[in-house]
Amino acid sequence: MGRQKFTPVPGQIYRNHGGGEFRCLRGLRNLYDAVMQNTASGWILQAHGCGVYPDGTIDWDYSTGGYFAKEA
């Protein structure tokens, strides 16, 4: 069994298949799309076509609208 589409859960932190960790900030209109934030850099993006691998890591088909979070 390979990669399967999945719906990220807001508030959850996921390990990216290519490295790093991302927190799901919120879902988008499509079930498999979400706003994700890199926990180390603060980079926020819209992840489209999220998928999960058998080892629990995730990735997405492509991303849009990336930007760095503003410091509080």
KEKOL-129798 format. One record per atom (N, C-alpha, C): residue number from 1; x, y, z; atom name. Coordinates in nm, 2 decimals. Layout:
{NUM {X Y Z} CA}
...
END
This chain:
{1 {0.08 -0.12 0.00} N}
{1 {0.00 0.00 0.00} CA}
{1 {0.09 0.12 0.00} C}
{2 {0.06 0.21 -0.09} N}
{2 {0.14 0.34 -0.10} CA}
{2 {0.07 0.46 -0.04} C}
{3 {0.10 0.57 -0.09} N}
{3 {0.05 0.70 -0.05} CA}
{3 {-0.10 0.70 -0.07} C}
{4 {-0.18 0.75 0.03} N}
{4 {-0.32 0.77 0.02} CA}
{4 {-0.36 0.91 0.06} C}
{5 {-0.46 0.96 -0.01} N}
{5 {-0.51 1.10 0.02} CA}
{5 {-0.56 1.10 0.16} C}
{6 {-0.55 1.21 0.23} N}
{6 {-0.60 1.22 0.36} CA}
{6 {-0.63 1.37 0.39} C}
{7 {-0.72 1.39 0.50} N}
{7 {-0.76 1.52 0.54} CA}
{7 {-0.68 1.56 0.67} C}
{8 {-0.59 1.66 0.66} N}
{8 {-0.52 1.70 0.78} CA}
{8 {-0.62 1.76 0.89} C}
{9 {-0.58 1.74 1.01} N}
{9 {-0.66 1.78 1.13} CA}
{9 {-0.60 1.91 1.19} C}
{10 {-0.68 2.02 1.19} N}
{10 {-0.63 2.14 1.25} CA}
{10 {-0.57 2.12 1.39} C}
{11 {-0.45 2.17 1.42} N}
{11 {-0.39 2.16 1.54} CA}
{11 {-0.29 2.04 1.55} C}
{12 {-0.30 1.95 1.46} N}
{12 {-0.21 1.83 1.46} CA}
{12 {-0.07 1.87 1.39} C}
{13 {0.03 1.81 1.44} N}
{13 {0.17 1.83 1.38} CA}
{13 {0.20 1.70 1.30} C}
{14 {0.25 1.72 1.18} N}
{14 {0.28 1.61 1.09} CA}
{14 {0.42 1.61 1.05} C}
{15 {0.49 1.50 1.04} N}
{15 {0.62 1.49 0.98} CA}
{15 {0.61 1.48 0.83} C}
{16 {0.68 1.57 0.76} N}
{16 {0.68 1.57 0.62} CA}
{16 {0.77 1.46 0.56} C}
{17 {0.72 1.40 0.45} N}
{17 {0.79 1.29 0.39} CA}
{17 {0.93 1.33 0.34} C}
{18 {0.95 1.46 0.31} N}
{18 {1.08 1.51 0.26} CA}
{18 {1.16 1.58 0.37} C}
{19 {1.11 1.58 0.49} N}
{19 {1.18 1.64 0.60} CA}
{19 {1.10 1.75 0.67} C}
{20 {1.12 1.78 0.79} N}
{20 {1.06 1.89 0.86} CA}
{20 {0.92 1.85 0.92} C}
{21 {0.87 1.94 1.00} N}
{21 {0.74 1.91 1.06} CA}
{21 {0.65 2.03 1.03} C}
{22 {0.52 2.00 1.01} N}
{22 {0.42 2.10 0.97} CA}
{22 {0.30 2.09 1.06} C}
{23 {0.25 2.20 1.11} N}
{23 {0.13 2.20 1.19} CA}
{23 {0.01 2.24 1.09} C}
{24 {-0.10 2.17 1.10} N}
{24 {-0.22 2.21 1.02} CA}
{24 {-0.29 2.32 1.10} C}
{25 {-0.30 2.44 1.03} N}
{25 {-0.37 2.55 1.09} CA}
{25 {-0.52 2.55 1.06} C}
{26 {-0.56 2.51 0.94} N}
{26 {-0.70 2.49 0.91} CA}
{26 {-0.72 2.42 0.78} C}
{27 {-0.84 2.37 0.76} N}
{27 {-0.87 2.30 0.64} CA}
{27 {-0.91 2.40 0.53} C}
{28 {-0.92 2.36 0.41} N}
{28 {-0.97 2.45 0.30} CA}
{28 {-1.09 2.38 0.24} C}
{29 {-1.15 2.44 0.14} N}
{29 {-1.27 2.39 0.08} CA}
{29 {-1.26 2.24 0.04} C}
{30 {-1.15 2.20 -0.03} N}
{30 {-1.13 2.06 -0.07} CA}
{30 {-1.09 1.98 0.05} C}
{31 {-1.14 1.86 0.07} N}
{31 {-1.11 1.78 0.19} CA}
{31 {-0.96 1.76 0.20} C}
{32 {-0.89 1.75 0.09} N}
{32 {-0.75 1.71 0.10} CA}
{32 {-0.65 1.83 0.09} C}
{33 {-0.71 1.95 0.11} N}
{33 {-0.63 2.07 0.11} CA}
{33 {-0.63 2.14 0.25} C}
{34 {-0.52 2.20 0.29} N}
{34 {-0.51 2.26 0.42} CA}
{34 {-0.41 2.37 0.42} C}
{35 {-0.42 2.46 0.52} N}
{35 {-0.32 2.56 0.55} CA}
{35 {-0.22 2.50 0.65} C}
{36 {-0.09 2.49 0.61} N}
{36 {0.01 2.42 0.69} CA}
{36 {0.12 2.52 0.73} C}
{37 {0.18 2.51 0.84} N}
{37 {0.29 2.59 0.89} CA}
{37 {0.41 2.51 0.93} C}
{38 {0.52 2.54 0.87} N}
{38 {0.65 2.47 0.91} CA}
{38 {0.68 2.51 1.05} C}
{39 {0.70 2.41 1.14} N}
{39 {0.72 2.44 1.28} CA}
{39 {0.85 2.51 1.31} C}
{40 {0.95 2.49 1.23} N}
{40 {1.08 2.55 1.25} CA}
{40 {1.10 2.69 1.19} C}
{41 {1.05 2.71 1.07} N}
{41 {1.07 2.84 1.00} CA}
{41 {0.95 2.93 1.01} C}
{42 {0.83 2.88 1.04} N}
{42 {0.72 2.97 1.04} CA}
{42 {0.65 2.98 0.90} C}
{43 {0.71 2.92 0.80} N}
{43 {0.66 2.93 0.66} CA}
{43 {0.52 2.87 0.66} C}
{44 {0.42 2.95 0.61} N}
{44 {0.28 2.91 0.59} CA}
{44 {0.25 2.89 0.45} C}
{45 {0.18 2.79 0.42} N}
{45 {0.14 2.76 0.28} CA}
{45 {0.00 2.69 0.27} C}
{46 {-0.05 2.69 0.15} N}
{46 {-0.17 2.61 0.13} CA}
{46 {-0.13 2.49 0.06} C}
{47 {-0.15 2.37 0.12} N}
{47 {-0.11 2.24 0.07} CA}
{47 {-0.23 2.18 0.00} C}
{48 {-0.21 2.14 -0.13} N}
{48 {-0.32 2.09 -0.21} CA}
{48 {-0.29 1.94 -0.24} C}
{49 {-0.39 1.86 -0.22} N}
{49 {-0.38 1.72 -0.25} CA}
{49 {-0.29 1.64 -0.14} C}
{50 {-0.32 1.66 -0.02} N}
{50 {-0.24 1.60 0.09} CA}
{50 {-0.25 1.45 0.09} C}
{51 {-0.14 1.39 0.12} N}
{51 {-0.14 1.24 0.12} CA}
{51 {-0.05 1.19 0.24} C}
{52 {-0.08 1.07 0.28} N}
{52 {-0.01 1.01 0.39} CA}
{52 {0.05 0.88 0.34} C}
{53 {0.17 0.85 0.39} N}
{53 {0.24 0.73 0.36} CA}
{53 {0.22 0.62 0.47} C}
{54 {0.25 0.50 0.44} N}
{54 {0.23 0.39 0.55} CA}
{54 {0.31 0.42 0.67} C}
{55 {0.43 0.49 0.66} N}
{55 {0.51 0.52 0.78} CA}
{55 {0.45 0.64 0.86} C}
{56 {0.34 0.70 0.81} N}
{56 {0.28 0.82 0.88} CA}
{56 {0.33 0.95 0.84} C}
{57 {0.43 0.96 0.75} N}
{57 {0.47 1.09 0.70} CA}
{57 {0.37 1.14 0.59} C}
{58 {0.37 1.27 0.57} N}
{58 {0.28 1.33 0.48} CA}
{58 {0.35 1.41 0.37} C}
{59 {0.28 1.44 0.26} N}
{59 {0.33 1.54 0.17} CA}
{59 {0.20 1.59 0.09} C}
{60 {0.22 1.67 -0.01} N}
{60 {0.11 1.72 -0.09} CA}
{60 {0.15 1.73 -0.23} C}
{61 {0.05 1.74 -0.32} N}
{61 {0.08 1.74 -0.46} CA}
{61 {0.15 1.87 -0.50} C}
{62 {0.10 1.99 -0.45} N}
{62 {0.16 2.11 -0.47} CA}
{62 {0.12 2.21 -0.37} C}
{63 {0.19 2.33 -0.36} N}
{63 {0.15 2.43 -0.26} CA}
{63 {0.14 2.57 -0.33} C}
{64 {0.06 2.65 -0.27} N}
{64 {0.04 2.79 -0.32} CA}
{64 {0.04 2.89 -0.20} C}
{65 {0.06 3.01 -0.23} N}
{65 {0.04 3.12 -0.14} CA}
{65 {0.14 3.12 -0.02} C}
{66 {0.26 3.07 -0.04} N}
{66 {0.35 3.06 0.08} CA}
{66 {0.40 3.20 0.12} C}
{67 {0.42 3.21 0.26} N}
{67 {0.47 3.34 0.31} CA}
{67 {0.52 3.30 0.46} C}
{68 {0.61 3.39 0.51} N}
{68 {0.65 3.37 0.65} CA}
{68 {0.56 3.44 0.74} C}
{69 {0.53 3.37 0.85} N}
{69 {0.44 3.43 0.95} CA}
{69 {0.51 3.56 1.01} C}
{70 {0.43 3.66 1.04} N}
{70 {0.48 3.78 1.10} CA}
{70 {0.50 3.75 1.25} C}
{71 {0.61 3.81 1.30} N}
{71 {0.64 3.79 1.45} CA}
{71 {0.53 3.87 1.53} C}
{72 {0.50 3.81 1.64} N}
{72 {0.40 3.87 1.73} CA}
{72 {0.46 3.98 1.81} C}
END
